[in-house]
Amino acid sequence: MTHVVIVGAYGSAGVAAAERLVEHVGDEIDRLTLVDDGTPGGGLCILRGCMPSKEVLSAAAHRYQTRHDHRLDGDPPEMDLDAVVATKDEHTSNFASHRRAAVHRMDGRGGVEFRHERARFVDDGTLRIGDERVDADYVVVATGSSVNVPDVDGIDGVDYLTSADVLDATALPDSGVVMGFGYVGLELVPYLAEAGVDLTVVEHDERPLDQADPAYGEEILSLYREEFGVEIRTETWERRVESTDDGVRMHVEGPDGADEIDAERLFLFTGRRPAVDGLGLAETGVDPESDGWVRDTMQARDDDRVYVVGDANGREPILHVAKEQGAVAAENVLADVRGDSLREYDNVHHHVVFSGASVYPYARVGHSEASAEEAGLDSHVVHREASSDGVFKTKLTPRGRASLVVATDGTVLGYQGLHYHADVMAKTMQVVVEEEMDVRAIPDRAYHPTTPEILDGLLRAAAERLE
């Protein structure tokens, strides 16, 4: 009797695994138990991640564009944070209820049970779900992630705000110092700036956007400094934080030596870590602190019957990756039951950061110029500035750039964009890259005036380079 347990069934990865497996209950699988103690349930993306962040960013985008449109007369409006949060809560509540309903519909099928309880391992293949010991042949861990609090001296004595706090805030401080300038910081800093918070950001590297070629990180720096009035301290490290009578003080070390940054509040945007504490993984011999603890098959290295997917494995905390990994884990459970070989998860890089208040998002699909070079691929790279296309001027979004990486045989290897609608173009370029299309075979057809003209320009330039 084959029994599969999914821990974290409300999340994106857990639901993806469940939807693949539920059709096989009564066939290859005898029992499927879905476990989640979320209150309310719905998963990180819906409740605390990509969905609510896009809600609040849309308000910031409207204000930003109002500020920058010289055709509009009068002072720009202020963001009504009560209305922003109330609208966000209404929408995400509806999204989450749909997610819960989808899980509960599976609960009504024969051989499928949903348990709104906490689960933890007590032995190999044995979990305690609520007060009951349950034996499982396979366990899919899809418990998501939690806020990563860095080990900085004094952090425990400072009252900081995380991304979740910002998304729920109906009042914000006049000033703040930001620790963490990855994808969370890149998205929320412009929102805070449009809400009227005077910000200083601490960035460890010479520029942000590690996954991007240097020109994109430089463009982000100039965009945030010039368009949003944010002070960004690059090549600077936090040494200590402390509370003051007026808020918080951060002691930093930068290119010019030691310095202090005073602000009303500390914003902690230092990423997330796998939420596996309390699962009892040590009882199975699985060590989540070791390198490579999850294989490409999504199996735990130390226990083939445990699959770890989504944010829980710490690989790529990205929604579509979580869904794909959940599906692969389910397929591999079924393959193992049948005695078939398992497949490895290998995705094409496909990331979008809703930077610049989502007016100037960054997207990368496939290779960057640097990653193609590191992979030893012979390629051509072409670039285009958004200001070269009149359509961006007509929409008063003239900043940004895009690049295309093409192999010497014409195969499109990758696209990067930091410009208006770059997020929308990412799907088109995903198809082009994953289908390994020849740049010369893509129709040279523009529908003016549309922002994808920037893609047309890149494709033409790459085809000409090949000639």
Kinemage of the C-alpha trace (Angstrom):
@kinemage 1
@onewidth
@group {chain A} dominant
@subgroup {mainchain}
@vectorlist {calphas} color= white
{ca met a 1} P 0.000 0.000 0.000
{ca thr a 2} L 1.730 3.183 -1.213
{ca his a 3} L 1.154 6.255 0.949
{ca val a 4} L 2.390 9.733 -0.032
{ca val a 5} L 2.332 12.685 2.402
{ca ile a 6} L 2.718 16.290 1.237
{ca val a 7} L 3.749 18.671 4.016
{ca gly a 8} L 2.921 22.246 3.013
{ca ala a 9} L -0.040 21.439 0.797
{ca tyr a 10} L -1.361 25.010 0.588
{ca gly a 11} L 1.801 26.380 -1.019
{ca ser a 12} L 2.568 26.620 -4.720
{ca ala a 13} L 5.000 23.693 -4.751
{ca gly a 14} L 2.757 21.531 -2.563
{ca val a 15} L -0.322 22.148 -4.694
{ca ala a 16} L 1.623 21.413 -7.887
{ca ala a 17} L 2.747 18.059 -6.462
{ca ala a 18} L -0.729 17.231 -5.171
{ca glu a 19} L -2.433 18.007 -8.477
{ca arg a 20} L -0.062 15.614 -10.272
{ca leu a 21} L -0.498 12.823 -7.741
{ca val a 22} L -4.211 12.992 -7.042
{ca glu a 23} L -5.088 11.561 -10.459
{ca his a 24} L -3.155 8.417 -9.592
{ca val a 25} L -4.757 7.701 -6.231
{ca gly a 26} L -6.379 4.297 -6.464
{ca asp a 27} L -3.876 3.262 -9.119
{ca glu a 28} L -0.136 3.609 -8.399
{ca ile a 29} L -0.900 5.362 -5.101
{ca asp a 30} L -3.261 4.064 -2.437
{ca arg a 31} L -3.287 7.047 -0.064
{ca leu a 32} L -2.441 10.741 -0.431
{ca thr a 33} L -2.343 12.860 2.716
{ca leu a 34} L -2.184 16.638 2.384
{ca val a 35} L -0.947 18.492 5.463
{ca asp a 36} L -0.806 22.220 6.175
{ca asp a 37} L -1.335 24.179 9.382
{ca gly a 38} L -1.551 27.587 7.695
{ca thr a 39} L -4.048 30.015 9.200
{ca pro a 40} L -5.287 31.235 6.877
{ca gly a 41} L -3.857 28.846 4.338
{ca gly a 42} L -2.921 29.944 0.876
{ca gly a 43} L 0.841 29.765 0.556
{ca leu a 44} L 3.633 32.301 0.853
{ca cys a 45} L 3.310 33.734 -2.661
{ca ile a 46} L -0.334 34.616 -2.198
{ca leu a 47} L -0.234 35.817 1.409
{ca arg a 48} L 3.223 37.336 1.894
{ca gly a 49} L 5.085 37.257 -1.410
{ca cys a 50} L 4.600 37.978 -5.073
{ca met a 51} L 0.855 38.632 -5.085
{ca pro a 52} L 0.622 41.228 -2.277
{ca ser a 53} L 3.872 42.888 -3.332
{ca lys a 54} L 2.496 43.461 -6.839
{ca glu a 55} L -0.624 44.940 -5.266
{ca val a 56} L 1.270 47.633 -3.385
{ca leu a 57} L 3.745 48.221 -6.201
{ca ser a 58} L 0.897 49.097 -8.531
{ca ala a 59} L 0.030 52.048 -6.272
{ca ala a 60} L 3.661 53.173 -6.277
{ca ala a 61} L 3.795 52.845 -10.059
{ca his a 62} L 0.763 55.103 -10.512
{ca arg a 63} L 2.240 57.754 -8.247
{ca tyr a 64} L 5.656 57.548 -9.921
{ca gln a 65} L 4.172 57.983 -13.366
{ca thr a 66} L 2.000 60.860 -12.176
{ca arg a 67} L 5.094 62.592 -10.759
{ca his a 68} L 6.939 62.217 -14.041
{ca asp a 69} L 4.194 63.266 -16.428
{ca his a 70} L 4.672 66.978 -17.159
{ca arg a 71} L 1.289 67.023 -18.901
{ca leu a 72} L -0.483 66.665 -15.558
{ca asp a 73} L -0.919 69.805 -13.517
{ca gly a 74} L -0.855 70.082 -9.732
{ca asp a 75} L 0.891 68.305 -6.902
{ca pro a 76} L 1.222 64.529 -7.180
{ca pro a 77} L -1.246 62.642 -4.965
{ca glu a 78} L -0.133 60.943 -1.779
{ca met a 79} L -0.613 57.219 -1.394
{ca asp a 80} L -3.467 56.326 0.961
{ca leu a 81} L -1.815 53.435 2.799
{ca asp a 82} L -5.076 52.400 4.435
{ca ala a 83} L -6.629 52.020 0.992
{ca val a 84} L -3.517 50.328 -0.419
{ca val a 85} L -3.457 47.703 2.339
{ca ala a 86} L -7.232 47.195 2.377
{ca thr a 87} L -7.291 46.588 -1.381
{ca lys a 88} L -4.318 44.241 -1.105
{ca asp a 89} L -5.965 42.305 1.725
{ca glu a 90} L -9.239 41.953 -0.143
{ca his a 91} L -7.583 40.627 -3.274
{ca thr a 92} L -5.113 38.289 -1.574
{ca ser a 93} L -7.886 36.952 0.656
{ca asn a 94} L -9.825 35.997 -2.450
{ca phe a 95} L -6.749 34.460 -4.071
{ca ala a 96} L -6.030 32.436 -0.933
{ca ser a 97} L -9.605 31.208 -0.631
{ca his a 98} L -9.402 29.863 -4.193
{ca arg a 99} L -6.173 28.073 -3.307
{ca arg a 100} L -7.710 26.533 -0.176
{ca ala a 101} L -10.786 25.486 -2.119
{ca ala a 102} L -8.613 23.711 -4.690
{ca val a 103} L -6.871 21.752 -1.934
{ca his a 104} L -10.120 20.927 -0.157
{ca arg a 105} L -11.707 19.684 -3.382
{ca met a 106} L -8.972 17.064 -3.555
{ca asp a 107} L -9.798 16.129 0.038
{ca gly a 108} L -13.214 14.930 -1.102
{ca arg a 109} L -11.803 12.208 -3.347
{ca gly a 110} L -11.402 8.616 -2.259
{ca gly a 111} L -8.005 7.893 -0.763
{ca val a 112} L -7.179 11.583 -0.304
{ca glu a 113} L -7.206 13.284 3.091
{ca phe a 114} L -6.413 16.867 4.117
{ca arg a 115} L -5.096 17.478 7.640
{ca his a 116} L -5.077 21.053 8.947
{ca glu a 117} L -2.356 20.253 11.453
{ca arg a 118} L 1.387 20.448 12.002
{ca ala a 119} L 3.582 17.576 10.811
{ca arg a 120} L 7.075 16.521 11.868
{ca phe a 121} L 9.261 13.475 11.358
{ca val a 122} L 9.733 11.126 14.288
{ca asp a 123} L 11.589 8.424 12.355
{ca asp a 124} L 12.472 7.357 8.814
{ca gly a 125} L 9.174 7.340 6.961
{ca thr a 126} L 7.150 8.161 10.058
{ca leu a 127} L 5.575 11.502 10.879
{ca arg a 128} L 3.524 12.823 13.717
{ca ile a 129} L 0.553 14.687 12.284
{ca gly a 130} L -1.233 16.333 15.154
{ca asp a 131} L -1.386 13.579 17.788
{ca glu a 132} L -1.231 10.688 15.318
{ca arg a 133} L 1.785 8.715 14.094
{ca val a 134} L 1.552 8.210 10.354
{ca asp a 135} L 3.697 5.919 8.211
{ca ala a 136} L 4.545 7.192 4.735
{ca asp a 137} L 6.325 5.625 1.799
{ca tyr a 138} L 7.117 9.033 0.319
{ca val a 139} L 7.114 12.514 1.848
{ca val a 140} L 7.132 15.718 -0.182
{ca val a 141} L 8.362 18.660 1.899
{ca ala a 142} L 7.005 21.945 0.536
{ca thr a 143} L 7.105 24.171 3.598
{ca gly a 144} L 8.351 27.343 1.904
{ca ser a 145} L 10.679 29.856 3.483
{ca ser a 146} L 10.927 32.311 6.358
{ca val a 147} L 12.640 35.663 6.819
{ca asn a 148} L 16.413 35.445 6.972
{ca val a 149} L 17.712 37.491 9.900
{ca pro a 150} L 21.448 38.113 9.391
{ca asp a 151} L 23.998 37.615 12.125
{ca val a 152} L 24.794 41.287 12.747
{ca asp a 153} L 25.848 42.521 16.165
{ca gly a 154} L 22.905 44.152 17.951
{ca ile a 155} L 20.181 42.963 15.561
{ca asp a 156} L 18.225 41.294 18.371
{ca gly a 157} L 17.890 44.598 20.186
{ca val a 158} L 16.501 46.587 17.267
{ca asp a 159} L 12.859 46.842 16.246
{ca tyr a 160} L 13.030 46.182 12.501
{ca leu a 161} L 10.444 45.915 9.734
{ca thr a 162} L 10.462 42.959 7.324
{ca ser a 163} L 8.840 42.750 3.894
{ca ala a 164} L 5.720 41.259 5.494
{ca asp a 165} L 5.521 44.212 7.882
{ca val a 166} L 5.815 46.686 5.011
{ca leu a 167} L 3.047 44.978 3.047
{ca asp a 168} L 0.706 45.363 6.035
{ca ala a 169} L 1.809 48.850 7.114
{ca thr a 170} L -0.824 51.594 7.119
{ca ala a 171} L 1.734 54.037 8.562
{ca leu a 172} L 5.415 54.321 7.764
{ca pro a 173} L 8.362 56.184 9.323
{ca asp a 174} L 9.804 59.368 7.892
{ca ser a 175} L 13.222 57.771 7.393
{ca gly a 176} L 14.737 54.329 7.183
{ca val a 177} L 17.965 52.438 6.632
{ca val a 178} L 17.684 49.359 4.418
{ca met a 179} L 19.661 46.196 4.973
{ca gly a 180} L 19.382 43.906 1.966
{ca phe a 181} L 19.216 45.008 -1.674
{ca gly a 182} L 18.388 41.770 -3.456
{ca tyr a 183} L 15.072 41.159 -5.181
{ca val a 184} L 13.059 42.023 -2.036
{ca gly a 185} L 14.857 45.333 -1.521
{ca leu a 186} L 14.831 46.202 -5.210
{ca glu a 187} L 11.046 45.860 -5.250
{ca leu a 188} L 10.120 47.445 -1.919
{ca val a 189} L 12.558 50.383 -1.796
{ca pro a 190} L 10.749 52.350 -4.555
{ca tyr a 191} L 7.416 51.615 -2.863
{ca leu a 192} L 8.692 53.087 0.388
{ca ala a 193} L 10.173 56.060 -1.449
{ca glu a 194} L 6.867 56.803 -3.187
{ca ala a 195} L 5.174 56.524 0.221
{ca gly a 196} L 7.423 59.330 1.467
{ca val a 197} L 10.151 57.474 3.382
{ca asp a 198} L 13.655 58.988 3.157
{ca leu a 199} L 15.874 55.942 2.583
{ca thr a 200} L 19.523 54.962 2.821
{ca val a 201} L 20.370 51.555 1.360
{ca val a 202} L 23.425 49.517 2.294
{ca glu a 203} L 24.710 47.456 -0.654
{ca his a 204} L 27.646 45.103 -0.140
{ca asp a 205} L 28.766 44.924 -3.748
{ca glu a 206} L 29.827 47.497 -6.297
{ca arg a 207} L 26.323 47.291 -7.765
{ca pro a 208} L 23.083 45.315 -7.222
{ca leu a 209} L 21.569 42.617 -9.468
{ca asp a 210} L 24.124 39.824 -9.134
{ca gln a 211} L 22.515 37.787 -11.919
{ca ala a 212} L 22.787 40.670 -14.390
{ca asp a 213} L 25.607 41.992 -16.511
{ca pro a 214} L 27.260 45.056 -14.893
{ca ala a 215} L 25.522 47.666 -17.051
{ca tyr a 216} L 22.169 46.677 -15.574
{ca gly a 217} L 23.341 47.089 -12.001
{ca glu a 218} L 24.707 50.504 -12.903
{ca glu a 219} L 21.391 51.447 -14.502
{ca ile a 220} L 19.553 50.424 -11.319
{ca leu a 221} L 21.837 52.608 -9.228
{ca ser a 222} L 21.280 55.691 -11.366
{ca leu a 223} L 17.542 55.010 -11.647
{ca tyr a 224} L 17.007 54.685 -7.903
{ca arg a 225} L 19.204 57.642 -7.048
{ca glu a 226} L 17.833 59.999 -9.682
{ca glu a 227} L 14.194 58.961 -10.009
{ca phe a 228} L 13.391 57.902 -6.443
{ca gly a 229} L 15.841 60.001 -4.422
{ca val a 230} L 17.339 56.997 -2.614
{ca glu a 231} L 20.841 57.149 -1.134
{ca ile a 232} L 22.683 53.904 -1.904
{ca arg a 233} L 25.972 53.144 -0.151
{ca thr a 234} L 27.814 50.611 -2.325
{ca glu a 235} L 30.693 48.382 -1.189
{ca thr a 236} L 29.519 48.990 2.352
{ca trp a 237} L 29.010 46.483 5.179
{ca glu a 238} L 26.935 46.560 8.348
{ca arg a 239} L 29.091 46.111 11.447
{ca arg a 240} L 26.641 46.832 14.238
{ca val a 241} L 23.150 48.183 14.850
{ca glu a 242} L 21.703 49.779 17.956
{ca ser a 243} L 18.579 51.508 19.147
{ca thr a 244} L 18.661 55.248 19.803
{ca asp a 245} L 16.214 57.721 21.283
{ca asp a 246} L 15.211 58.692 17.745
{ca gly a 247} L 15.147 55.208 16.205
{ca val a 248} L 18.107 53.165 15.024
{ca arg a 249} L 21.786 53.679 14.276
{ca met a 250} L 23.760 51.457 11.914
{ca his a 251} L 27.544 51.348 12.119
{ca val a 252} L 28.984 50.599 8.688
{ca glu a 253} L 32.321 50.153 6.985
{ca gly a 254} L 32.655 51.479 3.444
{ca pro a 255} L 35.247 52.612 0.918
{ca asp a 256} L 35.911 55.730 2.990
{ca gly a 257} L 36.141 53.911 6.310
{ca ala a 258} L 33.778 53.659 9.273
{ca asp a 259} L 30.567 55.665 9.370
{ca glu a 260} L 27.163 55.797 11.067
{ca ile a 261} L 23.684 55.930 9.542
{ca asp a 262} L 20.824 57.227 11.686
{ca ala a 263} L 17.189 56.611 10.797
{ca glu a 264} L 13.798 56.195 12.384
{ca arg a 265} L 13.494 52.494 11.474
{ca leu a 266} L 15.504 49.598 10.100
{ca phe a 267} L 14.066 47.774 7.086
{ca leu a 268} L 15.283 44.175 6.921
{ca phe a 269} L 15.130 42.915 3.321
{ca thr a 270} L 17.848 40.268 3.659
{ca gly a 271} L 16.119 37.492 1.785
{ca arg a 272} L 14.602 34.260 3.000
{ca arg a 273} L 15.780 30.874 4.250
{ca pro a 274} L 14.187 27.411 3.979
{ca ala a 275} L 11.433 26.916 6.556
{ca val a 276} L 12.476 23.445 7.665
{ca asp a 277} L 13.123 24.068 11.361
{ca gly a 278} L 10.716 22.055 13.477
{ca leu a 279} L 10.170 19.386 10.800
{ca gly a 280} L 12.313 16.872 12.646
{ca leu a 281} L 14.491 16.191 9.598
{ca ala a 282} L 17.307 15.134 11.930
{ca glu a 283} L 15.213 12.069 12.812
{ca thr a 284} L 15.564 10.965 9.173
{ca gly a 285} L 19.280 11.686 8.913
{ca val a 286} L 18.638 14.513 6.433
{ca asp a 287} L 20.921 17.486 7.022
{ca pro a 288} L 19.481 20.692 5.513
{ca glu a 289} L 22.616 22.638 6.464
{ca ser a 290} L 24.908 20.595 4.218
{ca asp a 291} L 25.769 21.563 0.649
{ca gly a 292} L 23.843 19.712 -2.024
{ca trp a 293} L 21.366 18.266 0.456
{ca val a 294} L 18.695 18.097 -2.266
{ca arg a 295} L 19.479 16.348 -5.540
{ca asp a 296} L 18.350 17.468 -8.983
{ca thr a 297} L 15.665 14.776 -8.791
{ca met a 298} L 14.280 16.760 -5.815
{ca gln a 299} L 15.159 13.870 -3.508
{ca ala a 300} L 16.974 14.518 -0.247
{ca arg a 301} L 20.517 13.253 -0.653
{ca asp a 302} L 20.308 11.325 2.623
{ca asp a 303} L 16.835 9.811 2.121
{ca asp a 304} L 15.525 8.859 -1.328
{ca arg a 305} L 11.930 8.744 -0.103
{ca val a 306} L 11.956 12.401 0.990
{ca tyr a 307} L 11.469 15.051 -1.693
{ca val a 308} L 12.103 18.736 -0.939
{ca val a 309} L 10.644 21.313 -3.316
{ca gly a 310} L 10.176 25.057 -3.714
{ca asp a 311} L 11.648 27.543 -1.269
{ca ala a 312} L 12.171 24.731 1.245
{ca asn a 313} L 15.224 23.439 -0.629
{ca gly a 314} L 16.870 26.881 -0.813
{ca arg a 315} L 17.761 26.666 -4.493
{ca glu a 316} L 15.674 29.322 -6.264
{ca pro a 317} L 12.958 31.057 -4.240
{ca ile a 318} L 10.887 31.778 -7.343
{ca leu a 319} L 7.199 30.948 -7.802
{ca his a 320} L 7.376 29.225 -11.184
{ca val a 321} L 10.411 27.238 -10.034
{ca ala a 322} L 8.478 26.024 -6.993
{ca lys a 323} L 5.620 24.828 -9.191
{ca glu a 324} L 7.949 23.075 -11.616
{ca gln a 325} L 9.869 21.379 -8.814
{ca gly a 326} L 6.632 20.215 -7.205
{ca ala a 327} L 5.533 18.671 -10.494
{ca val a 328} L 8.913 16.970 -11.003
{ca ala a 329} L 8.823 15.527 -7.471
{ca ala a 330} L 5.358 14.078 -8.100
{ca glu a 331} L 6.426 12.585 -11.421
{ca asn a 332} L 9.487 11.052 -9.772
{ca val a 333} L 7.416 9.538 -6.960
{ca leu a 334} L 5.250 7.864 -9.590
{ca ala a 335} L 8.315 6.788 -11.577
{ca asp a 336} L 9.865 5.233 -8.479
{ca val a 337} L 6.648 3.350 -7.712
{ca arg a 338} L 6.684 1.950 -11.254
{ca gly a 339} L 10.369 1.157 -11.167
{ca asp a 340} L 11.151 3.682 -13.903
{ca ser a 341} L 14.122 6.034 -13.982
{ca leu a 342} L 13.761 9.455 -12.390
{ca arg a 343} L 14.303 12.736 -14.202
{ca glu a 344} L 16.312 15.710 -13.008
{ca tyr a 345} L 14.963 19.224 -12.767
{ca asp a 346} L 16.936 21.551 -15.028
{ca asn a 347} L 15.263 24.849 -15.816
{ca val a 348} L 16.206 27.670 -18.118
{ca his a 349} L 17.017 30.777 -16.099
{ca his a 350} L 13.818 32.842 -16.085
{ca his a 351} L 13.694 35.566 -13.450
{ca val a 352} L 11.803 38.836 -13.222
{ca val a 353} L 12.404 41.506 -10.578
{ca phe a 354} L 9.730 44.197 -10.372
{ca ser a 355} L 12.250 46.949 -9.839
{ca gly a 356} L 11.625 50.657 -10.321
{ca ala a 357} L 8.145 50.455 -8.755
{ca ser a 358} L 7.352 47.902 -11.483
{ca val a 359} L 7.611 50.689 -14.084
{ca tyr a 360} L 11.175 49.588 -14.859
{ca pro a 361} L 11.234 45.826 -14.195
{ca tyr a 362} L 14.302 43.692 -14.794
{ca ala a 363} L 13.970 40.396 -16.646
{ca arg a 364} L 16.476 37.773 -17.616
{ca val a 365} L 15.736 34.652 -19.628
{ca gly a 366} L 18.514 32.204 -20.425
{ca his a 367} L 22.109 33.387 -20.580
{ca ser a 368} L 23.544 36.770 -19.811
{ca glu a 369} L 26.709 37.846 -21.589
{ca ala a 370} L 28.754 36.825 -18.539
{ca ser a 371} L 27.091 33.436 -18.024
{ca ala a 372} L 27.450 32.540 -21.716
{ca glu a 373} L 31.143 33.336 -21.476
{ca glu a 374} L 31.486 31.294 -18.279
{ca ala a 375} L 29.761 28.364 -20.012
{ca gly a 376} L 32.286 28.549 -22.835
{ca leu a 377} L 29.665 29.389 -25.456
{ca asp a 378} L 30.768 31.221 -28.593
{ca ser a 379} L 28.258 34.003 -28.993
{ca his a 380} L 27.432 37.486 -30.182
{ca val a 381} L 25.842 40.073 -27.898
{ca val a 382} L 23.794 43.041 -29.072
{ca his a 383} L 22.406 45.866 -26.960
{ca arg a 384} L 19.698 48.446 -27.339
{ca glu a 385} L 18.771 51.478 -25.260
{ca ala a 386} L 15.086 52.044 -24.565
{ca ser a 387} L 15.538 55.673 -25.584
{ca ser a 388} L 16.277 54.443 -29.113
{ca asp a 389} L 12.642 53.411 -29.526
{ca gly a 390} L 10.143 56.232 -29.780
{ca val a 391} L 7.374 54.185 -28.186
{ca phe a 392} L 9.065 54.437 -24.792
{ca lys a 393} L 9.237 58.197 -25.164
{ca thr a 394} L 5.524 58.374 -25.980
{ca lys a 395} L 4.803 56.523 -22.746
{ca leu a 396} L 7.210 58.756 -20.780
{ca thr a 397} L 9.330 55.760 -19.780
{ca pro a 398} L 12.529 56.439 -21.727
{ca arg a 399} L 15.025 54.810 -19.343
{ca gly a 400} L 16.516 51.337 -19.540
{ca arg a 401} L 18.177 48.937 -21.903
{ca ala a 402} L 18.026 45.398 -23.288
{ca ser a 403} L 20.474 42.781 -24.567
{ca leu a 404} L 20.324 39.641 -26.652
{ca val a 405} L 22.864 36.807 -26.578
{ca val a 406} L 22.976 34.707 -29.752
{ca ala a 407} L 25.186 31.718 -30.539
{ca thr a 408} L 27.347 31.843 -33.641
{ca asp a 409} L 24.929 29.413 -35.324
{ca gly a 410} L 22.031 31.826 -34.722
{ca thr a 411} L 20.464 30.131 -31.694
{ca val a 412} L 19.064 32.659 -29.224
{ca leu a 413} L 20.736 31.960 -25.891
{ca gly a 414} L 19.391 34.712 -23.672
{ca tyr a 415} L 17.663 38.043 -23.177
{ca gln a 416} L 18.002 40.724 -20.531
{ca gly a 417} L 15.836 43.778 -20.155
{ca leu a 418} L 15.577 46.613 -17.675
{ca his a 419} L 12.850 48.757 -19.158
{ca tyr a 420} L 9.123 49.372 -19.279
{ca his a 421} L 7.240 46.109 -19.977
{ca ala a 422} L 10.370 43.945 -19.707
{ca asp a 423} L 8.351 41.597 -17.494
{ca val a 424} L 5.736 41.161 -20.216
{ca met a 425} L 8.388 40.340 -22.809
{ca ala a 426} L 9.969 37.676 -20.608
{ca lys a 427} L 7.374 35.061 -21.598
{ca thr a 428} L 7.923 35.633 -25.307
{ca met a 429} L 11.661 35.362 -24.854
{ca gln a 430} L 11.254 32.240 -22.720
{ca val a 431} L 9.599 30.523 -25.681
{ca val a 432} L 12.323 31.764 -28.034
{ca val a 433} L 15.146 30.585 -25.756
{ca glu a 434} L 13.660 27.267 -24.657
{ca glu a 435} L 12.712 26.352 -28.226
{ca glu a 436} L 16.289 27.230 -29.286
{ca met a 437} L 15.015 29.356 -32.136
{ca asp a 438} L 17.326 30.781 -34.772
{ca val a 439} L 17.278 34.559 -34.593
{ca arg a 440} L 17.073 34.713 -38.393
{ca ala a 441} L 13.870 32.620 -38.395
{ca ile a 442} L 11.923 34.929 -36.089
{ca pro a 443} L 9.543 37.165 -38.095
{ca asp a 444} L 10.734 40.742 -38.427
{ca arg a 445} L 7.318 42.243 -37.916
{ca ala a 446} L 6.594 45.277 -35.734
{ca tyr a 447} L 3.119 46.469 -34.771
{ca his a 448} L 3.692 50.153 -34.107
{ca pro a 449} L 3.557 51.649 -31.606
{ca thr a 450} L 4.269 48.825 -29.172
{ca thr a 451} L 7.016 48.364 -26.598
{ca pro a 452} L 8.185 45.019 -28.082
{ca glu a 453} L 9.852 47.110 -30.771
{ca ile a 454} L 12.897 46.870 -28.546
{ca leu a 455} L 12.899 43.124 -29.234
{ca asp a 456} L 12.578 43.740 -32.970
{ca gly a 457} L 15.633 45.981 -32.823
{ca leu a 458} L 17.642 43.366 -30.956
{ca leu a 459} L 16.634 40.564 -33.325
{ca arg a 460} L 17.544 42.612 -36.395
{ca ala a 461} L 20.872 43.659 -34.929
{ca ala a 462} L 21.743 40.070 -34.011
{ca ala a 463} L 20.814 38.774 -37.459
{ca glu a 464} L 22.968 41.460 -39.062
{ca arg a 465} L 25.844 40.567 -36.759
{ca leu a 466} L 25.672 36.961 -37.946
{ca glu a 467} L 25.856 38.114 -41.558
